[in-house]
């Protein structure tokens, strides 16, 4: 019995001791915070952002640009393949590269001139004698223009043909321009000469064809791009940044983006393709761009009545409309203009180069940074200024990752898009191929295409919710040559607006069209997007874009002498865009502000009420649902903002942070309507769709109302009512996504 008691006591003691030890170490273990907690609650590291800013090197950007512009690199050419290899080499570098880099291929429909039979523009006498021939190539001022791979100026996607007719001057080729001409002249069988600007490239021919015009010439007037300067001896390149007389702006003459044979499908080898004959939105008649020295010879010999004052350009002659045809007293008298166009369509392999830095906490959330790689010729500014900046951003971030000093919270995807110049093709095909994944996981898209138009100030456009992160980044970067003036302070001097919430702030524009690779992300996918660059002082030049745009003069020499000597503006853009990128990738709470979106919607509503209330009321259409929707959106935004302010997110469940981030991330998605604009490929965002109305308000409503007010047709007023309902319900639906639960 005693033995049993002793053994029992010993056992109890052992059990008690074990319990105490287990309890002690269990408590100690419980008091130790798991490592993942710190990772999950980590916010953006301001010291790392400052380290990034300090390490961005202007000389590295300069050398990037020098390498990228050695040869012309039009999409799918051998020069383009050289840039593919260069991007892969850089992004696969063991010391400064990314986690992974690869290429993605698409078979896309492009348009090229015939290298053996160049396009030609001539003036022919009634007997067929050639009295004048426009330049087939631009005048060389150095070896860059003499490179045999410089493509002759042409209008991509213009059909081939040989139209001949009397010449007329059609200003900018807008619908109103042809309407005016048609009231004065017989346009059937004529050739029209038009200036760049006012209407899209393809629209100049699309607008002309219904009036019987059989061919279109396009040129850049010195008034629109050169501040009137015309002499290459003293005034234009190579003496300044202005376009020389023989300079020709190449371009893609189409109105839609993405591969035109595979709409809404990625252009792979086995993808269904429509017939080229079914393509819409391209010139129905032969079209050719020319330099202003040739346009001068044609326009200054035109007969007929003087064109309106607003149609006059920089030439030292009166711009006449044409008789149609030339002035009887000119050397061209009864002659006609002939276009010989030999363009042809081809399906070619185009490459995107992709790279990724994998996120440590939320690898399934993507911040995407992109720019296209292809150019029309050497493309120093468009697009290689942006590619040079992107390579410097990846060099600095890649090295931080390789050295173990940093890894982003979210994954960062870099895209070097192919065939952008032909219609934003590489980025559009990427968005189509990975539609589901990108729709579910993309946080934001940053576009830096032409990073530096000139060296005066920052310019940025984007979704309203992204305004705050762009402004924050701009406050932390100094302008070139100053240790005290921030990009923000400099920017506000050039472009500003008055905000009801903030007072006077830099003006962040809107992404209302399809000007660059952000189009597929904002319009098709509904991903919060932005476009960042440096630009010029609008008080010192009226140039609609930098003058060497899409010409053979857009070279390293041009960029380094006239656009950004020292490459410090490139450096400033890299610092600003990289700052935005790191904040989007690293912030615990996404740096988006939905109340800024509410402010934009309220501004658009105010303009809509001013313009449309009375006209809609006459048709018994109430605009009240739109007012209610915008009010609801403002209320929901304010509630979400208050909940965020009242939360200590670093000490709350990660699921709450994830939930709020999803609300912020998916906000632009809530404005998508796949059937709102059935005739416009890829435009589904009811706030930012492309518009022809020219009114700062909701695009679908503006266009529909404009058509209805012009035609008076019941069918057009019905469409206006439909657009109003689509818009109201989209805004209301977006408001619902900002509420906590149903």
C-alpha positions in Angstrom: 0.0 0.0 0.0 2.8 2.4 1.0 4.7 1.5 -2.2 1.6 2.4 -4.2 1.2 5.7 -2.4 4.8 6.6 -3.0 4.6 5.7 -6.7 1.3 7.6 -7.0 2.8 10.6 -5.3 5.9 10.5 -7.5 3.7 10.2 -10.6 1.5 13.2 -9.5 4.7 15.2 -8.9 6.0 14.4 -12.3 2.7 15.3 -14.0 2.5 18.6 -12.0 6.1 19.4 -13.0 5.5 18.6 -16.6 2.3 20.7 -16.5 4.2 23.6 -15.0 6.9 23.4 -17.6 4.5 23.0 -20.5 2.4 25.9 -19.2 5.5 28.1 -18.8 6.9 27.4 -22.2 3.4 27.5 -23.7 2.8 30.9 -22.3 6.2 32.1 -23.4 5.5 30.8 -26.9 2.1 32.5 -26.9 3.7 35.8 -26.0 6.1 35.6 -29.0 4.5 37.2 -32.1 4.7 35.0 -35.2 7.0 36.4 -37.9 4.2 36.6 -40.4 2.3 39.1 -38.3 5.0 41.6 -38.7 5.1 41.0 -42.5 1.3 41.3 -42.8 1.1 44.6 -40.9 4.2 46.2 -42.4 3.4 49.5 -44.1 5.4 51.3 -46.8 9.0 52.0 -45.7 9.7 55.7 -46.3 13.5 55.1 -45.9 13.4 52.6 -48.7 11.6 55.1 -50.9 14.3 57.7 -50.2 16.9 55.2 -51.0 15.3 54.4 -54.3 15.1 58.2 -55.1 18.7 58.7 -54.3 19.9 55.8 -56.5 18.1 56.7 -59.7 20.9 57.8 -62.0 20.4 60.2 -64.9 23.6 58.9 -66.7 22.2 55.3 -66.6 19.1 56.6 -68.3 21.2 58.4 -70.9 23.1 55.2 -71.7 19.8 53.2 -71.9 18.5 55.6 -74.5 21.7 55.6 -76.5 21.5 51.8 -76.7 17.8 51.7 -77.5 18.1 54.2 -80.4 21.1 52.8 -82.2 18.8 51.4 -85.0 15.2 52.0 -86.1 13.0 49.5 -84.3 9.5 49.5 -85.9 7.4 46.6 -84.7 8.3 43.1 -85.9 11.5 44.3 -87.7 15.0 43.0 -87.0 15.6 46.2 -85.0 12.6 45.4 -82.8 14.0 42.0 -82.1 17.3 43.6 -81.0 15.4 45.6 -78.4 13.6 42.4 -77.2 17.0 40.8 -76.6 18.2 43.9 -74.8 15.2 44.0 -72.5 15.6 40.3 -71.7 19.3 40.7 -71.0 18.7 43.6 -68.6 15.8 42.0 -66.8 17.6 38.6 -66.5 20.8 40.2 -65.1 22.0 38.3 -62.0 22.8 41.4 -60.1 20.1 44.0 -61.1 17.5 41.9 -62.9 14.0 40.8 -61.9 12.8 37.6 -60.3 11.8 36.3 -63.8 11.6 37.7 -67.3 10.2 36.2 -70.5 8.7 37.0 -73.9 5.1 36.5 -75.0 4.3 36.2 -78.7 1.2 37.3 -80.7 0.4 37.0 -84.4 -1.0 40.4 -85.3 -2.2 42.2 -88.4 0.0 45.1 -89.4 0.3 47.4 -92.4 3.5 48.2 -94.2 4.5 50.1 -97.4 6.1 48.1 -100.2 9.9 48.7 -99.8 10.4 47.9 -103.5 7.7 50.2 -104.8 7.5 53.3 -102.6 4.3 55.3 -102.2 4.3 58.4 -104.4 2.4 61.8 -104.6 2.6 63.7 -107.8 1.0 66.6 -109.7 0.1 65.6 -113.2 -0.8 67.9 -116.1 -3.8 67.1 -118.3 -1.4 65.3 -120.7 0.0 63.1 -118.0 3.2 65.0 -117.5 4.6 64.9 -114.0 5.0 68.6 -112.9 5.8 67.9 -109.2 6.8 64.9 -107.0 6.6 65.0 -103.3 9.6 63.7 -101.3 9.6 59.9 -100.8 12.0 60.2 -97.8 12.9 62.9 -95.3 16.0 65.0 -95.8 19.0 63.6 -94.0 20.9 65.8 -91.5 23.1 62.9 -90.2 23.6 59.2 -90.3 20.4 58.5 -88.4 18.2 59.6 -91.3 20.4 57.7 -93.8 19.9 54.3 -92.1 18.4 52.0 -94.7 15.9 50.7 -92.1 14.2 54.1 -91.8 10.7 53.3 -93.1 9.4 55.8 -95.7 6.5 57.9 -94.4 3.2 56.2 -94.9 -0.3 55.9 -93.4 -0.5 52.5 -91.7 -3.8 50.7 -92.7 -4.5 53.0 -95.6 -5.7 50.9 -98.5 -3.6 50.7 -101.7 -4.8 52.6 -104.7 -4.1 55.2 -107.4 -6.7 58.0 -107.1 -6.2 61.1 -109.2 -8.3 64.3 -108.9 -8.5 68.0 -108.3 -7.1 69.1 -105.0 -9.1 70.8 -102.2 -8.0 72.1 -98.8 -10.1 70.6 -96.0 -8.5 72.1 -92.9 -8.3 69.4 -90.2 -10.7 66.9 -91.9 -13.4 67.2 -89.2 -17.0 66.5 -90.2 -17.8 70.2 -90.0 -14.9 71.0 -92.3 -16.2 68.7 -95.1 -19.7 69.9 -94.5 -18.5 73.5 -95.1 -16.5 72.5 -98.2 -19.5 70.6 -99.6 -21.6 73.7 -99.4 -19.1 75.6 -101.5 -17.6 73.0 -103.9 -18.3 69.8 -105.7 -16.2 67.3 -103.8 -16.9 64.2 -105.9 -13.7 62.8 -107.3 -11.4 65.2 -105.5 -8.2 64.7 -103.4 -8.3 66.5 -100.0 -5.3 67.9 -98.2 -5.7 68.2 -94.4 -3.7 69.3 -91.4 -2.9 67.0 -88.5 -5.0 67.9 -85.4 -8.7 68.4 -84.8 -9.7 64.9 -85.8 -8.0 61.5 -85.5 -5.7 60.4 -88.3 -8.1 57.8 -89.8 -11.1 60.1 -89.3 -9.8 62.6 -91.8 -10.4 60.0 -94.6 -13.5 58.4 -93.0 -15.1 61.8 -92.8 -14.2 62.6 -96.4 -15.4 59.4 -98.2 -19.2 60.1 -97.9 -18.7 63.3 -99.9 -17.1 61.5 -102.8 -13.5 62.4 -101.9 -11.2 59.7 -103.4 -7.9 60.3 -101.6 -6.5 62.3 -98.6 -3.1 63.9 -97.9 -2.1 64.8 -94.4 0.6 67.2 -93.3 1.8 69.0 -90.2 1.3 72.8 -90.4 4.2 74.8 -88.9 1.6 76.9 -87.1 0.5 73.8 -85.2 3.9 72.3 -84.3 6.6 74.8 -85.0 5.3 78.1 -83.7 5.4 79.1 -87.3 9.1 78.3 -87.8 9.9 76.8 -91.3 13.6 77.3 -92.2 16.0 74.4 -91.7 18.9 76.8 -92.2 18.3 78.7 -89.0 15.0 77.8 -87.3 14.3 74.1 -87.3 16.2 70.9 -86.6 19.2 70.5 -86.6 19.3 74.0 -85.1 16.4 73.7 -82.7 13.7 71.2 -81.6 11.3 72.3 -84.4 10.4 69.9 -87.3 12.3 70.5 -90.5 10.4 71.1 -93.7 10.6 67.6 -95.0 9.6 66.0 -91.6 6.6 63.7 -91.9 4.6 62.4 -89.0 4.0 58.7 -89.5 1.2 57.0 -87.7 -1.5 54.3 -87.5 -4.6 55.3 -89.3 -7.2 53.4 -87.3 -9.8 54.3 -84.7 -9.7 51.1 -82.7 -7.0 49.5 -80.5 -5.8 45.9 -80.3 -5.3 43.4 -83.2 -8.1 44.2 -85.7 -8.5 40.6 -86.9 -9.1 39.1 -83.4 -11.3 41.5 -81.4 -11.7 40.4 -77.8 -9.5 37.4 -78.5 -5.7 37.1 -77.9 -4.0 36.9 -81.3 -2.5 33.4 -81.1 -1.7 31.0 -83.9 -4.9 29.1 -83.7 -7.2 32.0 -82.9 -10.3 32.7 -85.0 -9.7 35.7 -87.3 -12.2 37.8 -89.2 -11.5 38.7 -92.8 -9.5 41.8 -93.4 -12.4 43.0 -95.5 -14.5 43.2 -92.4 -12.2 45.6 -90.5 -13.8 48.9 -89.6 -12.4 52.2 -88.4 -9.6 52.5 -91.0 -9.4 54.8 -94.1 -11.8 53.7 -96.8 -9.8 55.6 -99.4 -6.0 55.9 -100.0 -4.2 58.2 -97.6 -0.7 59.5 -97.4 1.2 61.9 -95.0 3.7 64.5 -96.5 6.0 67.1 -95.2 5.1 70.8 -94.9 7.5 71.7 -97.7 5.4 69.7 -100.1 2.2 70.9 -98.6 3.4 74.4 -99.1 3.9 73.8 -102.8 0.4 72.4 -103.1 -1.6 74.7 -100.9 0.0 77.9 -102.1 -1.0 77.1 -105.7 -4.6 76.3 -104.9 -7.4 78.3 -106.5 -10.9 79.0 -105.4 -12.2 81.1 -102.5 -10.0 81.9 -99.5 -10.5 79.5 -96.6 -12.0 80.8 -93.3 -9.6 82.7 -91.0 -9.5 79.8 -88.6 -8.3 77.5 -91.4 -5.3 79.6 -92.3 -1.8 78.3 -91.3 1.8 79.5 -91.2 2.5 79.6 -94.9 3.1 83.0 -96.4 0.2 82.7 -98.8 -3.5 82.6 -98.5 -4.9 79.1 -97.9 -7.6 78.8 -100.6 -10.2 76.1 -100.7 -9.4 75.0 -104.3 -11.5 75.6 -107.4 -11.4 72.5 -106.9 -7.9 72.4 -108.2 -5.1 74.9 -108.7 -5.1 78.6 -109.6 -5.3 78.9 -113.4 -2.3 81.3 -113.2 -0.1 78.9 -111.3 2.4 76.5 -112.9 0.0 73.7 -112.0 -3.0 75.4 -113.6 -5.4 72.6 -114.7 -3.4 69.7 -113.2 -4.5 67.0 -110.8 -2.9 65.4 -107.8 -2.2 61.6 -108.0 -1.6 59.2 -105.1 0.1 55.9 -105.8 -0.2 53.9 -102.6 1.2 50.4 -102.3 0.5 49.5 -98.7 -0.2 45.9 -97.8 -1.4 44.1 -94.7 0.6 41.3 -93.1 0.2 39.0 -90.1 3.4 39.2 -88.2 4.8 37.9 -84.9 5.1 40.6 -82.3 6.6 40.2 -78.8 5.9 41.5 -75.4 8.7 41.3 -72.9 7.4 40.7 -69.4 9.2 40.7 -66.1 8.1 40.3 -62.5 9.2 40.9 -58.9 7.2 38.5 -56.7 5.3 39.9 -53.7 6.1 38.7 -50.2 2.7 39.0 -48.5 0.1 39.4 -51.3 1.8 37.9 -54.4 -1.7 37.5 -56.0 -2.1 41.3 -56.1 -0.5 42.9 -59.1 0.9 46.4 -59.6 1.6 46.7 -63.4 4.1 49.2 -64.9 4.4 49.3 -68.6 5.5 51.1 -71.8 5.7 50.1 -75.4 9.0 49.2 -77.0 8.4 49.7 -80.7 8.8 53.0 -82.6 8.2 54.3 -86.1 11.9 55.0 -86.6 14.6 55.5 -83.9 12.0 56.7 -81.4 14.2 58.4 -78.9 11.3 60.2 -77.3 8.4 58.0 -78.4 8.8 55.5 -76.8 12.4 55.0 -75.8 12.4 57.9 -73.3 9.8 55.8 -71.3 11.7 52.5 -71.8 14.9 54.1 -70.6 13.2 55.3 -67.5 11.5 51.9 -66.9 14.9 50.2 -67.2 16.4 52.5 -64.6 13.5 51.8 -62.3 13.9 48.1 -62.7 17.7 48.4 -62.2 17.4 50.1 -58.9 14.5 47.9 -57.6 16.1 44.7 -59.0 19.3 45.4 -57.2 17.5 46.0 -53.9 15.8 42.7 -54.3 19.0 40.8 -55.3 20.8 42.3 -52.2 18.0 41.2 -49.9 17.2 44.8 -48.9 13.6 44.9 -50.2 10.8 42.8 -51.5 7.4 44.3 -52.2 4.3 43.4 -50.4 2.5 42.9 -53.7 3.8 41.5 -57.0 5.1 44.0 -59.6 4.7 43.1 -63.3 6.7 45.0 -65.9 5.5 45.1 -69.5 7.5 46.1 -72.5 4.6 46.1 -75.1 5.0 45.3 -78.8 3.3 47.0 -81.7 1.8 49.8 -79.8 2.3 52.3 -82.7 -0.1 50.2 -84.8 -2.9 50.5 -82.3 -1.9 49.6 -78.7 -1.7 46.0 -79.8 0.7 44.3 -77.4 -1.0 45.6 -74.2 -4.5 44.9 -75.6 -3.6 41.3 -76.5 -2.0 40.8 -73.1 -5.2 42.1 -71.5 -7.3 39.7 -73.6 -5.2 36.6 -73.0 -5.1 37.1 -69.2 -8.4 38.8 -68.8 -9.7 36.7 -65.9 -6.5 36.9 -63.9 -5.9 40.6 -64.5 -9.6 41.5 -63.7 -9.4 39.7 -60.4 -6.0 40.6 -59.2 -4.7 43.9 -60.7 -4.3 46.8 -58.2 -3.2 49.5 -60.7 -1.5 50.2 -64.0 1.2 52.8 -64.3 2.0 54.0 -67.9 5.2 55.9 -68.7 5.3 56.1 -72.5 6.9 59.3 -73.7 8.5 60.1 -70.3 9.8 63.5 -71.4 8.1 65.7 -74.0 10.2 68.6 -72.7 11.8 69.7 -69.4 9.4 72.2 -67.7 7.0 70.3 -65.5 5.4 67.1 -64.6 2.1 66.1 -66.3 -0.1 63.3 -65.1 -3.5 61.8 -65.9 -5.3 59.0 -64.1 -8.3 57.6 -62.3 -9.5 60.2 -59.7 -8.8 57.7 -56.9 -5.1 57.6 -57.9 -4.7 61.4 -57.6 -3.6 61.3 -53.9 -0.7 58.8 -54.5 0.6 60.8 -57.5 0.5 64.1 -55.5 2.2 62.4 -52.5 5.0 61.1 -54.7 5.5 64.5 -56.4 5.9 66.2 -53.0 8.9 63.9 -52.2 10.9 64.4 -55.5 12.9 67.6 -56.2 12.9 69.2 -59.7 16.2 69.1 -61.6 18.7 71.6 -60.4 17.0 72.4 -57.1 17.4 71.1 -53.6 14.3 72.9 -52.3 11.6 73.0 -55.0 9.5 69.8 -55.2 7.9 68.4 -58.4 4.6 69.2 -56.7 5.4 72.9 -56.1 6.7 73.3 -59.7 3.8 71.4 -61.2 1.2 73.6 -59.5 2.6 76.7 -61.2 2.0 75.2 -64.7 -1.2 73.1 -64.3 -3.6 73.6 -61.4 -7.2 73.5 -60.5 -9.4 74.5 -57.6 -10.6 71.5 -55.5 -13.6 71.9 -53.1 -11.8 69.6 -50.7 -8.1 70.7 -51.0 -8.1 74.2 -52.5 -5.6 74.8 -55.4 -3.7 71.7 -56.3 -1.9 70.4 -59.4 -4.3 69.3 -62.1 -4.3 65.5 -62.6 -6.0 64.9 -66.0 -8.4 62.1 -67.0 -7.7 59.1 -69.2 -10.7 59.7 -71.5 -9.3 58.2 -74.8 -6.9 55.6 -76.1 -3.7 57.6 -76.4 -1.4 55.0 -75.0 -1.2 51.5 -73.4 -3.3 52.5 -70.4 -6.4 52.1 -72.7 -6.9 48.3 -72.3 -6.3 48.5 -68.5 -8.7 51.4 -67.7 -11.3 51.0 -70.5 -11.5 47.2 -70.9 -10.3 45.8 -67.6 -11.4 48.7 -65.3 -8.0 48.8 -63.6 -7.2 52.0 -61.8 -4.6 53.6 -64.2 -2.3 56.5 -64.6 0.0 58.1 -67.2 3.1 60.1 -66.1 5.5 62.3 -68.0 7.4 65.6 -68.1 6.2 68.3 -70.5 6.7 71.8 -71.8 5.7 75.3 -70.7 2.5 76.0 -72.7 3.1 79.7 -72.4 6.2 79.4 -74.5 5.0 77.2 -77.3 1.8 76.2 -79.0 3.2 73.0 -80.3 0.5 70.3 -80.1 3.3 67.7 -79.3 7.1 67.7 -79.5 7.9 68.6 -83.1 10.0 65.5 -84.1 7.1 63.2 -83.2 7.0 60.1 -85.4 9.7 61.5 -87.8 13.1 60.3 -88.7 14.5 63.1 -86.5 13.4 61.6 -83.2 16.9 60.5 -82.4 19.3 60.3 -79.5 20.9 63.5 -80.8 17.6 65.3 -80.8 16.7 64.1 -77.3 20.1 64.9 -75.7 20.4 68.4 -77.4 16.9 69.8 -77.4 14.5 67.8 -75.2 16.5 67.0 -72.0 20.2 67.8 -71.9 21.7 65.9 -69.0 18.6 63.6 -68.8 17.6 65.1 -65.4 13.9 65.4 -66.4 14.1 61.7 -67.3 15.6 61.1 -63.8 12.8 63.1 -62.2 10.1 61.1 -64.0 11.8 57.9 -62.9 11.9 59.0 -59.3 8.3 60.1 -59.3 6.9 57.1 -61.2 9.0 54.7 -59.1 7.8 56.4 -55.9 4.2 55.8 -57.0 5.0 52.2 -57.9 6.6 51.5 -54.5 3.7 53.0 -52.6 1.2 50.9 -54.6 3.2 47.8 -54.1 4.1 48.3 -50.4 1.4 50.3 -48.6 -0.7 48.3 -46.0 -3.8 50.2 -47.2 -3.9 51.0 -50.9 -3.2 54.7 -51.3 -6.5 55.4 -53.2 -9.1 57.9 -52.3 -12.7 57.2 -53.3 -13.8 60.7 -52.2 -11.7 62.2 -54.9 -13.7 60.1 -57.3 -16.9 61.5 -55.8 -15.6 65.0 -56.4 -15.0 64.2 -60.1 -18.5 62.7 -60.5 -20.0 65.8 -58.9 -18.1 68.0 -61.4 -19.4 65.9 -64.3 -22.9 66.0 -62.8 -22.9 69.8 -62.5 -22.0 70.1 -66.2 -24.6 67.6 -67.2 -27.3 69.4 -65.3 -26.4 72.6 -66.9 -26.4 71.2 -70.5 -29.1 68.6 -70.5 -31.8 69.1 -67.8 -34.1 71.2 -69.9 -33.7 69.3 -73.2 -34.3 66.0 -71.4 -37.4 67.4 -69.6 -38.9 68.3 -73.0 -38.7 64.6 -73.8 -40.1 63.6 -70.4 -36.8 62.1 -69.4 -35.8 62.9 -65.8 -32.2 63.4 -64.9 -33.1 62.9 -61.2 -31.8 59.2 -61.2 -28.3 60.5 -62.1 -28.4 63.1 -59.3 -29.5 60.4 -56.8 -26.7 58.1 -57.9 -23.9 60.7 -57.5 -25.3 61.7 -54.1 -25.3 58.0 -53.0 -21.7 57.6 -54.3 -20.6 60.6 -52.2 -22.3 59.3 -49.1 -20.8 55.8 -49.5 -17.3 57.3 -50.1 -17.6 59.4 -47.0 -18.7 56.4 -44.9 -15.8 54.3 -46.2 -13.3 57.2 -45.5 -14.6 57.5 -41.9 -14.3 53.8 -41.3 -10.7 53.9 -42.6 -9.9 56.9 -40.3 -11.5 55.2 -37.3 -9.6 52.0 -37.8 -6.2 51.0 -36.5 -5.5 48.7 -39.4 -2.0 47.7 -38.3 -3.6 46.1 -35.2 -6.7 44.7 -36.8 -7.3 41.4 -38.5 -5.6 41.3 -41.9 -8.9 40.3 -43.4 -10.3 43.7 -42.7 -7.4 45.4 -44.5 -7.8 43.0 -47.4 -11.5 43.7 -47.5 -11.0 47.5 -47.7 -8.2 47.1 -50.2 -10.5 45.0 -52.4 -13.2 47.8 -52.3 -10.6 50.4 -53.3 -9.0 48.1 -55.9 -12.2 47.2 -57.6 -13.8 50.6 -57.7 -13.1 51.3 -61.3 -14.3 47.8 -62.2 -17.7 48.8 -60.8 -18.1 51.4 -63.6 -17.8 48.8 -66.4 -20.8 48.0 -68.6 -20.0 45.5 -71.4 -23.0 46.6 -73.5 -22.9 50.3 -72.9 -20.9 51.1 -76.1 -21.4 48.1 -78.4 -19.9 49.8 -81.4 -16.7 50.8 -79.6 -14.2 47.9 -79.2 -12.7 47.8 -75.7 -14.6 50.8 -74.2 -16.6 49.6 -71.3 -15.9 52.2 -68.6 -19.0 54.5 -68.6 -17.1 57.4 -67.0 -13.9 57.4 -69.2 -15.1 56.1 -72.6 -14.0 58.0 -75.6 -16.3 60.9 -76.6 -16.8 63.0 -79.7 -18.9 65.7 -77.9 -16.0 67.7 -76.6 -17.8 68.3 -73.3 -16.3 67.7 -69.9 -19.0 65.4 -68.6 -20.2 61.8 -68.9 -19.2 60.6 -72.4 -22.0 58.2 -73.3 -24.6 60.7 -72.2 -22.8 63.6 -73.9 -22.5 61.8 -77.3 -26.1 60.5 -77.3 -27.5 63.8 -76.3 -25.5 65.6 -79.0 -26.7 63.2 -81.7 -30.3 63.4 -80.5 -30.3 67.2 -80.3 -28.9 67.3 -83.9 -31.2 64.7 -85.5 -34.3 65.1 -83.4 -35.0 61.4 -84.1 -37.0 59.4 -81.5 -34.5 56.6 -81.8 -31.6 58.9 -80.8 -33.6 60.3 -77.8 -34.3 56.7 -76.8 -30.5 56.0 -76.9 -30.0 59.1 -74.8 -32.4 57.8 -72.2 -30.7 54.4 -72.3 -27.3 56.0 -71.7 -28.7 58.0 -68.8 -29.9 54.8 -67.2 -26.7 52.9 -67.9 -24.7 55.7 -66.3 -27.0 56.2 -63.3 -27.1 52.5 -62.5 -23.3 52.1 -62.9 -22.6 54.9 -60.5 -25.2 53.5 -58.1 -23.6 50.1 -58.4 -20.2 51.5 -57.7 -21.6 53.2 -54.6 -22.9 49.9 -53.3 -19.4 48.3 -53.6 -18.1 50.9 -51.1 -20.7 49.9 -48.5 -19.6 47.2 -45.9 -22.2 44.5 -46.4 -25.6 44.1 -48.0 
